[in-house]
Amino acid sequence: MFKEDDFKELVDWVIKIKQIIPVYLCLPGVGALVVDDEGKKYGCGFLYLSTDTPVSVLEWVHFNPECTAREKVMALKCILTSLECCAKAEDHPMMFAGSASNGITKIFERAGWTPTIKKMTHLIKILK
């Protein structure tokens, strides 16, 4: 599972790919981090759970930019499997996620996900 100590590395990945850096306090407590036996980190994702709705949200999926495409696919599969188990354990029968590309969408589909709207951009605004 993702720990606070892992956040600096996540920030480094996000800076390298020129994406929005998530604020640590905005990340949910449930996060998956894919790490091999040698300690190499491949990717992470986070699961928002709410007592108000049975829908959980998979967000902030990022990959180590030094990984190969194959390693990123493997990492995404691990993230999906792990966080789907967490959602089930917390009695959230439905998950929602966004996808940045057709290739990533296809990985989701092979894992049993159903695409809803395609070619959609998710937006974020940081309010200070």
Secondary structure, 3 states (H helix, E strand, C coil): CCCHHHHHHHHHHHHHCCCCCCCHHHCCCEEEEEECCCCCEEEEEEEECCCCCCEEEEEEEEECCCCCHHHHHHHHHHHHHHHHHHHHHCCCCEEEECCCCHHHHHHHHHCCCCCCCCCCCCCCCCCC
